[in-house]
Structure formats: C-alpha cells, structure tokens
Amino acid sequence: MKFKTNINCSGCVAKVTPFLNSTEGIQHWEVDTNIPEKVLTVQSAGITSEQVIATIQKAGFKIEAL
C-alpha cells in the first residue's frame, strides 16, 4: 500500500515510528522523504488502508491513499 503524507524529515519519521511499529498487521514500512509526495509504503499482514490512515492521523500527520 502506498500513501501520500506530510512526513517530511527524520524527526517526523521518529514521531510516527512508535505508532507504526505498534500497529498489528504491518510487516514493514518506509517513508521516502526525498520526493515531494513523501510516500509511505506499507507491507500489510492483514491491516487495511483505512487502519493505516487512522494510525498516521493519530500521530498528527496528514495522509491520503495513492
């Protein structure tokens, strides 16, 4: 799954890390902060895109599915 976010620096990544790491159903995730869309890629183990969106919003960031 891929999402456009406003996670734009290492500090932002550090802020969302505990949220994403503690969310059941996420096998692996990464954010490409080098591109304007700041794409979050999530490898799912049963989590839905809506659950990923809710998790990122809880961390205080904007997110939309690509």
Secondary structure, 3 states (H helix, E strand, C coil): CEEEECCCCHHHHHHHHHHHHCCCCEEEEEEECCCCCCEEEEEECCCCHHHHHHHHHHCCCCEEEC
